[in-house]
Amino acid sequence: MRALTWHGTHDVRVDTVDDPEIINPRDAIIEVTSTAICGSDLHLYDGVIPGVVPGDVLGHEFMGRVVEAGADSTLEKGQRVVVPFTISCGGCFHCQIQQYSACENSNPVEKQDMSAKLYGHPMAGLFGYSHMTGGFSGGQAEYVRVPYSDVGPIVVPDHLDDDKVLFLSDILPTGWMAAENAEIQPDDTVAVWGCGPVGLFAIQSAIVMGASKVIAIDHYPNRLALAKQLGAEVIDFRKTNVREALMEMSGGIGVDAVIDAVGMESHGFAIDNMVDIVKQKVGMGADRASALKQAILAVRPGGRVSIPGVYGGMTDKFPLGALMEKGLQVRAGQTHVQRYTKDLLAKIEDGTLDTTFMISHRLPLEDAARGYECFRTEQDSWTKVVLKPGMDLPAQG
């Protein structure tokens, strides 16, 4: 089959690799019909996530049709399914309390030490995202093996196009959980750093949850326009002092909740952020956390901090004193996707949530390397890229 494989920093290629096979009775094989490039994939592309090996198949946002199901799978051949990026067994302590992204069994034992040494506990398995998370082949491919297929995938009806449901795999539940973690109340003013896909879905979710005012912070004009289209007020951080603007927009008290949808590769010209950029490039592993630092300083005392943005290592000059002295609540983590998919599918069906506005480009799988390059370098216009296995390459003029 054809699949997108990692070969080094800024080097991804569509290669011919072995077809996946059923290994465990709970497995299923999915023929991929749509798969997306995620902002988290750019961390792999930029070489800031350890444990990626040349030849690894990337991609964790995908859906398709079941072509084979193991004896203990609950799926049936021909069903359309969206597959969560988190691989979860369904039976361990964390899965039983719906903390699916903390599954204790999905990351193979022989690979658990890689993340346990860094984080104190091993990470759960994820599709297409480093051997720290199990080394599972991802979904930017024609076919993919889905472990624990009786727990993860959600069957979707044929009357809903791929574009409407694909993002149930990751970014829609991630944006929803980000807003939920912010514990939004009806009179709240909420600030969201980052108007990429997760940030935009967090904005949409916060509005649906009843926030009285949502403020979006970014510097890309088109992304800010999308946030405004959703109903947010906007701040261009390159033109405005963010903290002063937020104080003014919140009546001088500070915003009630903040959401960091940026993560480890923040933009910005603060001295500490520029130093962190240099450290990342030379392999010292310092996450660029300027967005999170801004958010902690901007939220009101007693406020809430939600962190859906991905962080992988350490950060310097962290405002720990502000966190403690202001009495802030912090919630973070990979998304417990399976907890949310059923309810979010219902909200898509009844029109409460829209997902299609996000998609800017649809490309053949064979054109994935260009999709990665443009998604990284042209983030204002390339808001979300969907790859379609089997789609023809455009004719060359």
N, C-alpha and C positions, 0 to 999 in steps of 0.2 A: 504494500500500500504506500501511498504518498503521505508524508508527514513533515511538519516543520521541526527542525532540530537545531539545538544550540551548539555553536562551535567556538565561542569566545565572545569577549566584549564587542558588541555591535556587529556580530557575525552570526546570523541565523540563515538556514538554508532549507529548502524543501527537498528532501531526499526520499529515496525508496527504502523502506524499512520492512521488517517482518510483520505480517499480519498478527493481531492479538489473538490469543486463544483462551478458552475457558480453563482456569487453573483450579478454582474452588467451586463447589456446588452452588454457592451463593452469587457467583459471577454472572454477568451478562455482557454481551458484545453489542455495542451500539454503532450503527452506521451514522456518521455525523452529517447533519444537514446544515447546521449553522454553528459557528464558533467565533468568539470575539477576542480581540486583543484588549487586555486589561491594563490599567495603569500599573498594577503590581508586576505585570510581565516586563515592564520597562526596567524594574529593579534588576531582573535577571539580565536583560539586554545591556544594561549599564555596568554589569559585573559587580554589583554591591551586595549580592546574596551569595554566601558560601555554599559549597556542596553541589554545584552544577557541573556536570561532566559532559564533554563533547559527545554529541550524538543523542543526548536526552531530548525527548519529544516534549514540546512545550504546550501550554494552553490549559486553562481551568474553567473557562466559561463556554459550555457547549451543550448541544441538544441533538437529538436525532431519533432514528427508529431502531427498535430492538430487532436484531437479526439472529441472535442466538441467546438462549437463557439456560443457566445451569439448573440442575435438578431441584435445588432449594431456593431458586429465585422466585419472586412473586410476579415478575414481569412475563409478558407473553410476546411472542414474535409478532412484529407489525405495529406494536404500540409506539406512539410518539411520546418521548420523555425528555424532560429537562433534568440535568444531572447537577446536584450541588457540588461546588468545588471542594468542600470538606468531605473526607471519607470517614464514615462513622459506622461502628459495629452494631449499635442499637442496644447492646446488652450490658455494657460496663457501667460503673457508677455514674460517670458524667453523662453518658447517653441517656441513662434512665431519668436524670433530672433535666434533660433537654439542653445540656451544655455540649452539643454535638462536636464543636470544634476542639474540645478537650478530650476526645475519645482516647482511651488508653490502649486500644488494641489495633488500630488501623495502621500505625507506623510499625513496620517489622522490628522485632527485638534487636536484630543485628545492626539496625540503623538508629536506634533511639539515643545512644550515647552522644551523637553529634549535637543534638539540641539540648539534651539533659545537662550537659556540662555548661552550656551557655545560659540556660534559663532556669535550671533547678529541677525541671521536669521535662520529659520528652514531648515534642509537639505531636499532634495527630497527623495522620496522612492527608496529603493534599495532592490533587492532580497536577502534573507538569510543573512542579515547583521545588526542585532541589532534592538531594538525597537526605537532607535534614528532615524532610517531610515524607520520607519513604521511597523516593525515587520512582514514583509511579508515572508511567507515560501519560501525557496530557491529551487534550482533545482537539488540538490544532492539527488534525489528521483526518483521514478518510474513515477510520474505525478506531474504537477505543474499548479496552476492557474496563468494566465497572465493577470493582469489588463491592461486597455488601449491597447488591442491587435490590435486596428486599427492604433496605432501610432508606437509601438516598434518593433515587430518582422519583420524580412526580410525573404521573401520566397526565398529558394535556390533551384537550379535545381538538379534533381536526379542524374545527371552524375558526380556531385562533391561529393566525399566521406565526411563523417563527419569530418575526420581529417583535411581536407583542409579548412573547413569553420567554425568550432566550435569556433575558437578564434576571430571571428567577434563579439562575445558576449562581449568582454572586452579587452583582452591584445593587440590584433592587433590594433584596433583604439586608445587604450591608448598609445601605442608606437608611432603611427603615429601623434597623437595630441601633444605628447611630442616633437617630431621633428618639427612639425609646430609651436609650441609655441616658439621654439628656433630661429625662423625666419631665417632659413638656407639660406645662399647665396653660389653661386658656388665656391668661393675661401675660404670658411670657414674651420677652424679647429674646430672640435666639440669634447668635452670630455663627456663621459657617465659613471657615477658612477653606478655600479651594472650590472652584466650580468645574472640576472635572466630573466624570460620570458619577462617582460616589457622592461628591458634594452636591451635585444637582438632585440626585435622588434623596439625599438627606434633607435638602430644602423642600422638595415636594412632599416628603413624608411629614416634616415638621408642620407644614401648612395644613395638611390633611388632619394631623393630630390636634390642630386648633390653636397653634401659637398666634398671638396677636400681631407680632412683627417678626419677620425673618430678614436678616441682613447678610448678604453674600459678599465675600471678600476675595478678590482675584485681581489680575492685571490684564487678562486677555479680553478684548472688547466683545468678541462673539460669545464667549462663555458667560460674561456678565450679562449680555443681552438675553441669553437663554434663562439665566436666573431671574431676571426681571420679568420675562415672559411667564414664568411660573408664579410670580407674585411677590418676589423678594425685592427689598431695597438693596442697592449695590454700592460698594466702595472699591475704587481702584487704588490698591495700596501703593502704587508708584506715584500717584498724584495727591494722595491724602494721608495725613497722619491718622493711622487707623484707630489708635487708642482715644485720641481726642474726638474723632468723629463718633465713635461708639458711645462715649460718655454723653455727647450732645444728643444722640439719637435715642438714648435710654433715660433721658431726663436727669442726667447727672449722677445716677446711682451705679451705672454699669449694667451690662446685659445679664440676664438671669441664667443663661446657659450658653456654652460655646461648644462647637463641634470642629475638631481638627480633621479635615478630610484631605490633608496634604500628605503628611507622613515624612519619611526619612530624607526626601530630596527637595526640601523647601527652597524656593527662590528667595531672593532678598539681598540687600547690600549691607546688613548689619555686620560689624566686624567679626563677631563670633560665628556667624553663618559662613562668611567667606573662609574663615579658618577651617571650619568643618568640611567645606567643599574640597579644600586642599587635602585634608586628612583622608577623605573618601577616595580621592584619586590616587593616593600613594598607598592605599591598602591598610590604613590605620583603623578603619571601621567606625568612625564617628558619624552617627546619624545627624543629619541636618534638621534640627528641631525648632527652627525659628518661628514657624507658625504656631506650634504648641506653646512656646514660651510667650508669644504675643497673647495667645488665648487665655493663658493663666493670669497674666497681668491685667487683661481687659475685663474678665468676668467679675461680677460683683461679689463682695464677701458673702459666704454661704451659698454660692452658686454651684453649678454643675459643669463638669468637663467631660465630654465624650470624645473618644479617640478611635475612630475607624481607620485613620491613616496608618499605613504599615510602618513599623519600626523593627529593626533587626538586631541592633547592637547597643552601643552606649552613646550618650550625648554629654557634652561639656556645658558648663555654665547654666545648669538647670535651676530654675527659680523655686527651689524646694521651700525656701522660707515663705514665699508668697503663697504657695500651696497650703502650708500649715497655718500661717497666721491668718489667712482669709477663711479658713475652715471650709475648703472646697471638697466636693465629692468628685471622684474620678472613676470612670468606667471605660474599659478598653477591651480589645480582644478580636480575634478572628470571629467571623460571623457564624452563629449557630443556624445555618441556612435551613435545615430541615424543620426547625421550630416555626418558621414563618411562611413556607412556600404555599401551603393550602390556603391560608387567609389572604395572602397577596394575590394568588391566582384568582380568587373570588373578586378582589378589588379591581383586577384587570378586566375581568368579565363584565362587571357592572359599570365600568367606566370611571371609577373613582381614581385610579392611577393610570397614567399613560407612560409608555416606555419608548415609543417609536420616535419621539422628538429627538432623542439622544443620538440616533444613528446618522452619521455624516457620510460614510463611505461603505460600500459593499464591494469586496474584491474576491477574485478566485483564490483558493488556497495557494495555488502556484505563485501568486503575487504577494505572499505574506511578508517576505523580506522588505519589500517596498512599503507595505503597510506599517511595519514596525518603525522603519526609518522616518516616515512622514508623521506617524502618531507621536513620535518623540520630538521631532524638530518643528512641526507645524501644529502645535497643540491648540491654537485658536480656531483653526478651520477643520482640523481632523479631530472632532470631539469623540467619536467612537467608530471603530472599524469592525465590521462583521465580515468574516471570511466564509466563503461558500465552496466546499469541496464539490467538484464537478462543474462548476461555473467556468465558462470559456474565458480565456485571456482575451483582452481587447485586441483587435487587429492593429498591427503596427503600420503607421502611415509613412 
